[in-house]
Amino acid sequence: MRKLFSLSLIFFTFILVSCSSDTTNQNSTDKDNAENNNVTTAANNNTPTGEATNNNTAVAAPETDSKKKALLKKMIGTHKLKAIEGLSGVNTMMEYNLNDGKWSASESSNVGGEREAYDIELSADQLSLLNTMQLTVKDDLTIVLSSKDTDHFSVTYQEKGMAYKAQGEISGGSIPKELNAETDFFGDSGNLYLYLKAGTEDDVKSINITEIFADAVALNVDGSTGNFVLTVFNSECCDEASYTFKKN
């Protein structure tokens, strides 16, 4: 009997040890699996174990247009000739105006201390130029002057400076003599200068509506009105005519 009891005790102890070993092995396996899963997840996220994943993506700041580009973007489209004011010599002033779709012109001169005005009879060629002359600002900010289906000149956009095509100093008319290839905004009113060319009378003959003595042309945006102003002028003296263009 005593021998049977001892055998039973040994058997029961063996059972307890086996169960305890199985539980320990299972816990170890579960821990290993959990650690492996953490490592795999961290590797998939390209993030070291224990570090938080940062999902924030840097967003580039939007590009801001320069003052010049922003202004010209607003002027994309067609700008028609609306008025001309001119000066011939030191005495004669002229005005060309568009009223109700019809052009009229007048001149005035100082005679005997008094200014006398008279109407100008416009020729067919002058009327054709007046009715068709326009400036077009394209989507790429290229500016084209045209009339009667003919392009007279174009100005390609440049971020800094202006298209300056002149030799020596410009001393005629109201165009600032300080202008150069580096000029863009100039003067108290903030005029934006885009183009200047000085050459010969033949260079401006096709756009010289007022028939003054001129050999140069300049284009700017008037800082006060926001309109294009084309100036046909004599680079050495007094004659000039300013053409105002307004957007349709």
C-alpha positions in Angstrom: 0.0 0.0 0.0 2.8 2.4 1.0 4.6 1.6 -2.3 1.4 2.3 -4.3 0.9 5.7 -2.5 4.5 6.7 -3.4 4.1 5.9 -7.0 0.8 7.9 -7.2 2.6 10.9 -5.6 5.4 10.7 -8.1 3.0 10.5 -11.0 1.0 13.5 -9.8 4.1 15.6 -9.4 5.2 14.7 -12.9 1.8 15.9 -14.2 2.2 19.3 -12.4 5.7 19.9 -13.7 4.6 19.1 -17.3 1.7 21.6 -17.2 3.9 24.3 -15.7 6.5 23.8 -18.5 3.8 24.0 -21.2 2.4 27.2 -19.8 5.9 28.8 -19.6 6.7 27.8 -23.2 3.4 29.2 -24.5 3.9 32.5 -22.8 7.4 32.7 -24.2 6.1 31.9 -27.7 3.4 34.6 -27.4 5.9 37.2 -26.3 8.2 36.3 -29.2 5.4 36.6 -31.7 4.4 40.0 -30.3 7.9 41.3 -30.6 8.2 40.0 -34.1 5.0 41.7 -35.1 6.3 45.0 -33.6 9.5 44.8 -35.6 7.6 44.0 -38.8 5.2 46.9 -38.4 8.1 49.3 -37.7 10.0 48.1 -40.7 6.9 48.5 -43.0 6.5 52.0 -41.7 10.2 52.7 -42.1 10.1 53.9 -38.6 12.4 52.5 -35.7 10.6 50.5 -33.0 9.3 52.7 -30.2 9.3 55.9 -32.4 6.1 57.6 -33.5 5.3 57.7 -37.2 5.2 61.3 -38.6 2.7 61.5 -41.4 3.0 65.3 -41.9 4.2 66.1 -45.4 6.0 69.4 -46.0 4.1 71.7 -48.4 6.0 74.1 -50.6 5.0 77.7 -50.2 3.1 79.0 -53.3 5.3 81.1 -55.6 4.5 84.8 -55.4 4.5 86.9 -58.6 6.7 90.0 -58.7 5.0 93.4 -58.8 5.7 93.7 -62.5 4.3 90.2 -63.4 1.2 90.7 -61.2 0.4 94.0 -63.0 0.8 92.6 -66.5 -1.2 89.5 -65.7 -4.1 91.8 -64.9 -3.7 93.5 -68.3 -3.8 90.3 -70.4 -6.2 91.0 -73.4 -6.7 93.7 -76.0 -6.3 97.4 -75.3 -7.7 99.8 -78.0 -6.4 103.3 -78.8 -8.7 105.9 -77.1 -6.9 109.2 -77.3 -3.8 111.1 -78.4 -2.2 114.2 -77.0 0.6 115.8 -78.8 3.1 118.7 -79.0 4.7 120.0 -82.1 7.6 122.4 -81.8 7.3 124.7 -78.8 3.9 126.1 -79.5 1.5 123.8 -81.2 -0.7 121.4 -79.1 -3.0 118.7 -80.5 -5.7 116.4 -79.3 -7.3 113.3 -80.9 -10.4 112.0 -79.1 -12.7 109.1 -79.7 -16.3 110.0 -78.8 -19.3 107.6 -79.5 -17.1 105.6 -81.8 -16.1 108.6 -83.9 -12.6 110.2 -84.0 -12.1 114.0 -84.0 -8.9 116.1 -83.8 -7.9 119.6 -83.1 -4.8 121.8 -82.8 -4.1 125.0 -81.0 -1.3 127.5 -81.3 -0.3 130.7 -79.4 -0.9 133.6 -81.8 -0.3 137.2 -80.6 -0.4 136.1 -76.9 -3.7 134.2 -77.4 -4.2 130.5 -78.0 -6.2 129.8 -81.1 -7.7 126.4 -81.9 -8.9 124.8 -85.1 -10.1 121.4 -86.2 -7.9 118.9 -88.1 -9.4 117.1 -91.0 -8.4 113.5 -90.7 -7.3 111.5 -93.8 -8.5 108.1 -94.6 -5.2 106.6 -93.7 -5.2 108.4 -90.3 -8.7 107.2 -89.6 -7.7 103.6 -90.5 -4.8 103.7 -88.0 -6.9 105.3 -85.3 -9.7 102.7 -85.6 -7.4 99.6 -85.8 -4.4 100.4 -83.6 -4.3 98.3 -80.5 -2.0 96.7 -77.9 -2.4 93.0 -77.1 -1.0 91.4 -74.0 -0.8 87.6 -74.5 -0.9 84.9 -71.9 2.9 84.7 -71.8 2.9 88.5 -71.2 4.3 89.3 -74.6 3.0 92.7 -75.7 2.2 93.4 -79.4 1.4 96.7 -81.1 -0.6 96.3 -84.3 -2.8 98.2 -86.7 -4.5 97.3 -90.0 -3.6 93.6 -89.4 0.1 94.5 -89.2 2.4 94.0 -86.2 4.6 97.0 -85.6 6.7 95.6 -82.7 6.5 93.1 -79.9 7.9 93.2 -76.4 8.9 89.9 -74.8 8.3 89.7 -71.0 11.5 90.0 -68.9 11.4 89.8 -65.1 13.8 92.7 -64.7 14.6 95.8 -66.8 13.1 96.9 -70.1 13.7 96.3 -73.8 16.0 99.3 -74.4 17.2 99.9 -77.9 18.9 103.2 -78.0 22.4 104.5 -78.2 23.4 107.4 -76.0 21.2 109.6 -73.9 17.6 110.3 -74.8 17.0 114.0 -74.3 13.7 114.8 -76.2 10.1 114.9 -75.1 8.9 113.9 -71.7 10.6 110.5 -71.6 13.1 110.5 -68.7 16.6 110.6 -69.8 17.6 108.3 -67.0 16.0 105.3 -68.6 18.2 102.4 -69.4 18.1 98.6 -69.9 17.8 98.1 -66.1 14.8 100.4 -65.7 11.3 99.0 -64.9 9.3 101.1 -62.4 10.4 104.7 -62.5 9.2 108.1 -61.1 6.9 109.3 -58.3 3.8 107.9 -60.1 5.4 104.5 -60.5 5.3 104.2 -64.3 6.3 100.8 -65.6 8.6 101.2 -68.6 8.7 98.3 -71.0 10.1 99.4 -74.3 12.2 102.1 -75.9 13.6 102.3 -79.3 15.4 105.3 -80.9 16.4 105.2 -84.6 15.2 107.1 -87.6 12.0 108.7 -88.8 11.3 105.7 -91.0 11.3 103.5 -87.9 8.2 105.2 -86.5 6.6 106.4 -89.7 4.0 103.6 -89.8 2.6 104.6 -86.3 3.2 108.4 -86.5 -0.5 109.3 -86.8 0.0 113.0 -85.8 2.8 113.4 -88.4 5.2 115.1 -86.0 9.0 115.0 -86.4 9.8 111.8 -84.5 12.4 109.1 -84.6 11.8 107.2 -81.3 9.0 105.3 -79.5 8.5 104.3 -75.9 5.9 102.1 -74.1 4.9 102.3 -70.5 2.1 101.6 -68.1 0.9 104.8 -66.5 1.2 104.3 -62.7 -1.7 106.8 -62.1 -4.3 105.4 -64.5 -3.2 101.9 -65.1 -3.4 102.4 -68.9 -0.8 101.8 -71.5 0.8 104.9 -72.9 2.8 104.8 -76.2 4.9 107.8 -76.8 6.1 108.7 -80.3 8.8 111.4 -80.0 11.9 113.1 -81.2 14.8 111.8 -79.3 16.7 115.2 -79.4 14.1 117.9 -79.1 10.5 118.7 -78.6 8.0 116.9 -80.7 6.0 114.1 -79.1 2.6 112.4 -79.1 1.3 110.2 -76.3 -1.2 107.5 -77.3 -3.5 106.2 -74.5 -4.8 102.6 -74.8 -7.6 101.2 -72.6 -8.6 97.6 -72.1 -11.8 96.6 -73.8 
